[in-house]
Amino acid sequence: MSETPAALITALIVERPMCIDCIAKRVDLSVTATETAITMIQAALDVHRERARLCRACGTMGEVFYLSR
């Protein structure tokens, strides 16, 4: 059984801030599809979106997404 993109994204960003590009690459989606999935996740969970924060995947400063436990 394959997991949905939303489930994969949720698993990736739990307490690990990541930029949209890194999230999209890891779940093999376009940035637009990834943004749509994050919007779906936000309907159920408190997704944090912060600017000027370090992405834990690529190390760049920018906007990241993450979930707190």
C-alpha positions as CSV (number, residue, x, y, z in Angstrom):
1,M,0.0,0.0,0.0
2,S,1.5,3.3,-1.0
3,E,1.2,6.3,1.2
4,T,-0.5,9.6,0.2
5,P,1.7,12.6,-0.4
6,A,0.1,14.3,2.6
7,A,1.1,11.5,4.9
8,L,4.7,11.5,3.5
9,I,4.9,15.3,3.9
10,T,3.6,15.1,7.4
11,A,6.2,12.5,8.4
12,L,9.0,14.7,6.8
13,I,8.1,17.9,8.6
14,V,7.5,16.6,12.1
15,E,9.9,18.8,14.2
16,R,12.1,19.1,11.1
17,P,11.8,22.5,9.4
18,M,12.1,22.0,5.6
19,C,11.7,24.4,2.6
20,I,9.1,23.7,0.0
21,D,11.8,22.7,-2.6
22,C,13.2,20.0,-0.3
23,I,9.8,18.7,0.6
24,A,8.8,18.5,-3.0
25,K,12.0,16.6,-4.0
26,R,11.6,14.1,-1.2
27,V,8.0,13.2,-2.1
28,D,8.6,13.5,-5.8
29,L,5.9,16.1,-6.5
30,S,5.9,19.5,-8.1
31,V,6.1,22.5,-5.8
32,T,2.5,23.4,-6.7
33,A,1.3,19.9,-5.8
34,T,3.3,20.0,-2.6
35,E,1.8,23.4,-1.6
36,T,-1.7,21.9,-2.2
37,A,-0.9,18.9,0.0
38,I,0.4,21.2,2.7
39,T,-2.9,23.1,2.5
40,M,-4.8,19.9,3.1
41,I,-2.6,19.0,6.0
42,Q,-3.3,22.5,7.5
43,A,-7.0,21.6,7.6
44,A,-6.2,19.0,10.2
45,L,-2.9,19.9,11.9
46,D,-1.1,23.1,13.0
47,V,1.5,23.5,10.3
48,H,4.1,26.2,11.2
49,R,5.4,28.3,8.4
50,E,8.3,30.5,9.2
51,R,10.5,32.8,7.1
52,A,14.2,33.3,7.7
53,R,14.7,29.9,9.2
54,L,17.2,27.2,8.3
55,C,16.0,24.2,6.2
56,R,17.2,21.0,7.9
57,A,17.5,19.2,4.6
58,C,19.5,21.6,2.4
59,G,20.8,24.1,4.9
60,T,19.6,27.3,3.2
61,M,17.8,30.1,5.0
62,G,14.3,30.8,3.9
63,E,10.7,29.9,4.4
64,V,10.2,26.5,6.0
65,F,7.3,24.3,7.1
66,Y,7.2,22.1,10.2
67,L,4.9,20.4,12.7
68,S,5.3,20.4,16.4
69,R,4.5,17.3,18.4
